[in-house]
Amino acid sequence: MRPHMSRPRTWIALLVGLAGVASALALPFAPVVAGTTTLTWPAPGRPPVSSTVLTVPYRPQELTVSLPCPVLRAAASQPTVVTVLSTGDGGLTVTGGPAGVLLGTGDRTEALPIPSAPADCRISIEAGPSGISVLQADGRATYLADQPVPEVFGLRTDLDPVRAQGLSVTALIGGPFGTSPTTVKAVLVAVQLLCAAAALVLLLRGRVPRPRPRWNRLWWIDAAVITVLCGWAVIGPLAVDDGWATTIARTVAATGDPGNYYRWWNAAEVPFAFSQELLAPLTRISLAPLWLRVPSTLLAVATWFVLSRGVLGAALPRHAATARVRLLAALCLLVTWLPFNLGTRPESFVALGVTASLALAWRTRGPAGLGLLALVVALTVPISPTGLLVAAPILVFADRLRAAVRVSSRLQLATVLALVCGVGSVALTVIFADQTWDALVTATRWHNTFGPSLPWYEEPTRYRYLLQGDQQGSMAKRLPILGTVALLPVAGVAALLRRDRAGAAALRLVAVVVVMLALFATGPSKWSYHFGAGAGVFAAFLTVATALLARRARGADRLPAAAAVVGSALLAAAAALAFSGPDAWWLPVLYDVPWASSPVRPAGVPLDNPLLWVAVLAAGTVALFVVARTRPAHLLAAGPAVLTVVTFGTVVVLLLGSFAAAPLRRSAGSLAMVNLHRLASTRVCGLADDIELMPDGEVLMTTESAPSSDGFAAGAGYLPGAPPPDRPGTGTSTYLWGSRTPDHGSVGTITTGWFTLPPLAPNSGMAVSVSGRTSDGNALTVEFGRSDGGTVAVLDSSTPVDRPAADEVPTQPLWRSIGVDADEVPAGADRVRVRAVDGRTDEQGWLAFTGPRLRSTVPLTAFLAANGPVLVSWPQSFLFPCVHNIAAVAGGLAQTPRTVIESPRPWFTEDRDPALGGTFAGLTGSTVLNEIPSRVVGHPELDWGTVRVVDTRYERDSYAHSTTRATVWGIGATARRPRRRGAPRRAEPRPGSRTRRWRIRRWRWRRHAPPW
């Protein structure tokens, strides 16, 4: 806004700004259309049969069970009338008998006598916020005021459908997240956006035109950076929550509800759902991993231009456009961006926002810059809790921003502030355009209840994660952070020793980085990959600090040289500590990178030894002295800059080289090959194209009565707590042998009799199930033979590939299927037998196995297409773009899946854990998950994951549901606090209270969490 604007126009501008703020503040409380789901069991026209019912959250708002007279009379001889299934004691059971009806709720049982008159024996059980009421036809009522609405994970009855006619259950399910804007709210959104646009235009009217950036001779550096970033999108690793964020985005696209999908009772990600909402339209086009990486790649390119032109143009105006500084900036950005910000996590969005905020805060000279800065902040904060990092440059450059408000009166000052706030209030529009205040309060409460929600003083946990030997502490993630921490004091001292423009810029960036690192502590979770949100700022600081140290070296004397020696020592230690970390990444089965579980030592070079880096620095110093005859003080002062460039260059080369080599080392199951196949449009189903299932077929019959055995027992010899797939003597366990005895020191051998082997099709083979170990002294081989009259000639033998579970508990060993493909069976073979050796004497010194059976191979893509809906675990769901029939979650109900795809062990089963609000927790108690053997084609030794089929005794989702909609206010109408199982209860409801509120015991959970 121009300072000389006339008074009437000033008043109009003030009203525009205030209108934008007021309309934004009204959005959380504005009326919305809320949906309520009514579930009816059985569905109209269908008999009452037991069914799975997965409600989310687990306790509906209201539940009604109707028990007519005929049902109660029938229950006298078949006691269980109806059971509302739960994961523990949170259900409801009605049982009948000659003496009456017993109602079980939690740990309480009520006896309800049945009246003798047939017309008066109807019973209705109503559960609501104030407790449970049992109403009988004769007017008698029983109140259980301290009992909550039962958890609903299934409905079961032991009555046959004919005798159960008239039995019904109705549940009312609602929540604060399934809302849509009313006309009033839509008008408020439109008004706010129009006022914000008008405010931004008014602020930009006084902007001083700046020369447009011109294409210069350094375009090749830009091209090189863009090429590396695009190549990284093809070969780069999976991010931790790519699958989680992708599934949330798919849910947003399908239902409009940004629910968490996997846990937290499907709570919406409000107020931090903006990145998923931006990603949602892309999921409608394609679910290919490469396509979903396009946003993060474009954000990386945008961050590069903001860094190289915006931040460095302000910090190093005389040198930012030189090749040396531009190349240094490119190196620093690649070091800070590549390990953290590829994929669908929100850090790439935040990184651009924070970098743009730094550039605008540095360059702002008037109200126009304040308006642009407010817009960037408004679009960054709703992305993630790390969006608060935008406050770092604002706090450090507060003096510049205050000076940018050039006004001549209090009215103009109020007008500028109103216009800036009107633009900044776009953040409220982004958050509350389709959500309410109730949704925000409920989501925050549930997130805090289930965790993780760590306080600020546990911020050291983030650095502990950074230094641990797994994917959170990989060498590429360690180096930029440790290098930044090591350079902070060095750059600060160098800037203070000589105060000039470059020194002042370095001090500003030191302050921004320090404040930003402090602001990380405000986040509720402390994972190391959140550091990616500061990638642009880290890159800016590293570039300016390195350039400053290189310049200071030219005129350094003893004091700067001494400070540089200390800085070189810090950097050498930081580099050694960084390279002591592995080249580990999330789901390592997707890329066969070197040094995945050990310190990085290319060609045996000990990069994790600080003396190596001291030696590198000494050698460089001697070389410079010999060639350039530079003063020793100058050489010592250049040490930190030299080490920074060398270590950063090393890590970029190793990072890119290892991922370029990964698909060459092993192409099957490789994420890089998945993306390359997608580009070539040859195979478009991601990881599923490289997976095949091996379902069991016919059990082979033996032609001999007894095997040759010493130390193995028939039908026994396994751990009692881990029985075989089928009961001994039946199914796949028709033939069974084992060597386990109470004495672990026993050994044994066995050669089974010959089994008849029919001709095998090309896509078939044979398999056995084993428990125990087949290595380290134990062994299991399969021999093939050809019958010739009364004898069998041995043709060849084969050792099946065995892959014991990495997380197997010795007291609960798992049975696993191993076998041989048809192409490994020698031609003419019509007999097969198994030879086993138990040569171990330790606790696991035993081996049990079944007789052989046939198996076939089925492509995973074809199997999933015919066996939906599918629940894909969150670590894997980014990798299966052809799985469109995922189990739906909407309206307070979750579909019961037919197939579950698990991650590699240890399995991440938060979606089925009721202690974490798992959306599919009902699968735990009412179903059995049976594994179908699977493998990566050509690499059966790889643990890619697991395919499990849901086996339930009940029908799946055999109920009817409908949705009713009503207009309610955004506050006080839809907020709910369903009590978790095991939470404390009040003894009695408060007098005069219609509703009952339950206190939720808060607890912390420090394992993995998605975007929050």
Secondary structure, DSSP 8 states (H G I E B T S, - for coil): --TT--HHHHHHHHHHHHHHHHHHHHGGGS-EEEEEEEEEES-TTS----EE-EESSSS-SEEEEEE-HHHHHHTTTS-EEEEEE-SSS-SEEEEEETTEEEEEETTEEEEE---SSGGG--EEEEEETTEEEEEETTS-EEEETT------SEEE--S-TTTTTT-EEEEEEEEEEEEEE-HHHHHHHHHHHHHHHHHHHHHHTT----------TTHHHHHHHHHHHHHHHHH----TTHHHHHHHHHHHHHHS--B-SSSGGG-B-TTS-HHHHHHHHHHHH---HHHHTHHHHHHHHHHHHIIIIIIHHHHSTTTTTSHHHHHHHHHHHHHHHTTT--SSSTHHHHHHHHHHHHHHHHH--SHHHHHHHHHHHHHHGGG-GGGGGGHHHHHHTHHHHHHT---SSHHHHHHHHHHHHHHHTHHHHHHHSS--HHHHHHHHHHHHHHS----GGGTHHHHHHHTSSSGGG-HHHHHHHHHHHHHHHHHHHHHHHS-SHHHHHHHHHHHHHHHHHHHGGGSS---GGGGGGGHHHHHHHHHHHHHHHHHHGGG--HHHHHHHHHHHHHHHHHHHHHHTS----SSGGG---TTTTS---GGG--TT-HHHHHHHHHHHHHHHHHHH---HHHHHHTHHHHHHHHHHHHHHHHHHHHHHHHHHH--TT-HHHHHHHHHHTS--SGGGGGEEE--EEEE--BSSS--EEES-EET--S-TTS--SS-TTSGGGSSEEE---S-TT--EEEE---EE-----TTEEEEEEEEE-SSTT-EEEEEEEEEETTEEEEEEEE-------TT-BTTB---EEEEEEGGGS-TT--EEEEEEEE---STT--EEEE--EEEE-EEHHHHHHHS-SEEE-TTTGGG-TT---B--EETTEE---SEEEE-SSS---GGG-GGGT-TTTTHHHHEEEEEE-EEETTBTT----EEEEEEESSEES--EEEEEEEEE-SSSSS------TT----SS--TT-SS-----------S--S--
